[in-house]
Amino acid sequence: MSTTVVEVENLSFRYDKRLKENILSNISMTVDQGEWLAVIGPNGSGKSTLAQLLVGLIEADSGKIRIKNTVMDDTSKWKVRRHIGIVFQNPENQFIGTTVQDDVAFSLENLNMPYDEMKFRVDQALDLVGMSSLRHHDPSQLSGGQKQRVAIAGILALKPSILVLDEALVMLDPKSRRELLTVLQNLKRKENISILSITHDMNEAALADRIILLESGKVKNCGTSEQLFVAEPDLEPPFPELLRRELLKRNRNIPNEYMTEEEMVNWLCKSRLTV
Ligand SMILES: Nc1ncnc2c1ncn2[C@@H]1O[C@H](COP(=O)(O)OP(=O)(O)OP(=O)(O)O)[C@@H](O)[C@H]1O
């Protein structure tokens, strides 16, 4: 049976309390342990605001957030943050250590973790993001993508049960992005961590178990890729779906239903398609 680790109930929020219009209105959603939920939506639809509310950086005007059965409030947010980690889009100003490894170790030192355990976690996290060879470098001298990997390692070392990624892979080159997506899929599978990823990349969103679509601060739709990309024709679908629609237009005998990348590859291999 699945356990719900994030539960959001009728959440509403506005930055300027003098204004009547909400930035987020009556948002309700859940994330299960080991589930990957992608949050998509146009610019300004409230995705980052939702992420900041979930990790307790800002406080809701009404509604409830429950993280691993603890209701988020001013006193509980410190306890909650042990379970939920966030990586932002821009890694600048997130560094504290003078070397990459010190930086990843910093949050662990604050937990008074024994040295051996800390070293193990830092080595493992740097290895996962492919940054072991730059461990003695000054983080401020790294490229944008390398900084982003260090920021991700810093959060992974804490072993949160829930990982929030706010467009955290945007700075990465395509190969690094693919590698990190595989790391995330493995973490989900092997460690049962839950992932909430905010993204504009529909190929990345299609890897999630479910996708939630925000529009003007409200939940417009929520479902699997299969359900969402069929129900929302205005969304730019992931590549396999674009290809499927093109082949369909050309009267190829392709199934008239959403296909994942793997399903598309299997179909192409089987169909011996001639161009
Ligand atoms: N600190 C802030 N103070 C006031 N308004 C803000 C603040 N941060 C965001 N907003 C406003 O809240 C709305 C939602 O912004 P948010 O950053 O959550 O959207 P988003 O969906 O993450 O957008 P994007 O895809 O462009 O990153 C926008 O209208 C934005 O102008």
PDBQT file of the ligand as one rigid body, heavy atoms in Angstrom, charges set to zero:
ROOT
HETATM    1  N1  LIG A 301       8.768  37.429  -4.305  1.00  0.00    +0.000 N 
HETATM    2  C1  LIG A 301       7.694  37.763  -5.018  1.00  0.00    +0.000 A 
HETATM    3  N2  LIG A 301       6.990  38.883  -4.726  1.00  0.00    +0.000 NA
HETATM    4  C2  LIG A 301       5.872  39.225  -5.412  1.00  0.00    +0.000 A 
HETATM    5  N3  LIG A 301       5.376  38.492  -6.434  1.00  0.00    +0.000 NA
HETATM    6  C3  LIG A 301       6.024  37.377  -6.780  1.00  0.00    +0.000 A 
HETATM    7  C4  LIG A 301       7.223  36.949  -6.093  1.00  0.00    +0.000 A 
HETATM    8  N4  LIG A 301       7.655  35.795  -6.649  1.00  0.00    +0.000 NA
HETATM    9  C5  LIG A 301       6.778  35.513  -7.646  1.00  0.00    +0.000 A 
HETATM   10  N5  LIG A 301       5.802  36.451  -7.719  1.00  0.00    +0.000 N 
HETATM   11  C6  LIG A 301       4.658  36.445  -8.641  1.00  0.00    +0.000 C 
HETATM   12  O1  LIG A 301       3.908  35.256  -8.422  1.00  0.00    +0.000 OA
HETATM   13  C7  LIG A 301       3.443  34.699  -9.648  1.00  0.00    +0.000 C 
HETATM   14  C8  LIG A 301       3.874  33.241  -9.717  1.00  0.00    +0.000 C 
HETATM   15  O2  LIG A 301       5.296  33.207  -9.785  1.00  0.00    +0.000 OA
HETATM   16  P1  LIG A 301       6.105  31.839  -9.763  1.00  0.00    +0.000 P 
HETATM   17  O3  LIG A 301       7.546  32.199  -9.768  1.00  0.00    +0.000 OA
HETATM   18  O4  LIG A 301       5.590  30.989  -8.672  1.00  0.00    +0.000 OA
HETATM   19  O5  LIG A 301       5.660  31.222 -11.171  1.00  0.00    +0.000 OA
HETATM   20  P2  LIG A 301       6.293  30.022 -12.000  1.00  0.00    +0.000 P 
HETATM   21  O6  LIG A 301       5.149  29.205 -12.472  1.00  0.00    +0.000 OA
HETATM   22  O7  LIG A 301       7.336  29.339 -11.192  1.00  0.00    +0.000 OA
HETATM   23  O8  LIG A 301       6.944  30.782 -13.235  1.00  0.00    +0.000 OA
HETATM   24  P3  LIG A 301       8.202  30.421 -14.176  1.00  0.00    +0.000 P 
HETATM   25  O9  LIG A 301       7.787  29.279 -15.052  1.00  0.00    +0.000 OA
HETATM   26  O10 LIG A 301       8.390  31.679 -14.961  1.00  0.00    +0.000 OA
HETATM   27  O11 LIG A 301       9.388  30.099 -13.305  1.00  0.00    +0.000 OA
HETATM   28  C9  LIG A 301       3.992  35.591 -10.761  1.00  0.00    +0.000 C 
HETATM   29  O12 LIG A 301       2.966  36.458 -11.159  1.00  0.00    +0.000 OA
HETATM   30  C10 LIG A 301       5.108  36.360 -10.097  1.00  0.00    +0.000 C 
HETATM   31  O13 LIG A 301       5.233  37.641 -10.646  1.00  0.00    +0.000 OA
ENDROOT
TORSDOF 0
